[in-house]
Amino acid sequence: QQQQQQQQSMRRLHSAVALALTCTAKQVLATAAAASDPGTLPRFKWGQTKEHVFITLAVRGLNRSSVGIAFRVDSFHFACTDEHGTAYSLDLTLVQDVDSAACHWQHLPRPDRWGEAVLATLAKTYPAPWSSLVQNPAPYRQMMDRDWAREDQALELEEPDLYFSEHQAYLRPLLQESLADALSGV
């Protein structure tokens, strides 16, 4: 049993060291605390513009100094504790890539209806609308909402180009004939 505890401690230490490369010391401590206890999912909502995704996380009685956020190209990590010592943790695998160097976060001055709020701003790598925030939204359905106040209302999802599927009856033979002509000239 002692050997298992040592192995768990080593795993936590390795996780904390890996995060130290991308986080501040305060963030590492909060993340290491959350690694020992997976924690409770915080309430969060998200909205987007063409260039950014906004994630607002809310925890009632948030210990502001315990907040740790890590931005990665394809993921987002949040960890904190509340005033009672309850650990909150959120790991999201994003549906699109972000520019982790251009991402930032801040404490919001006014509380959200679910508690003290933290706003994370993620810079999109490719400026286009996202159909969803995460690849698998099922585990977050009860804790995740859309942030319509931060959502760009003029933003529309790009529609697929249906030209080829609508005209496939005559385009394919036409393209094959053109290809044969093009190849014969070579």
Secondary structure, DSSP 8 states (H G I E B T S, - for coil): -HHHHHHHHHHHHHHHHHHHTTS-HHHHHHHHHHHHS--B--EEEEEE-SSEEEEEEEETTB-GGG-EEEE-SSEEEEEEEBTT--EEEEEEEBSS-B-GGG-EEEE-SS-BTTBEEEEEEEEBSS-S--S-SBS--GGGTTTEEE-TTTS-TT--------HHHHTHHHHHHHHHHHHHHHHHT-
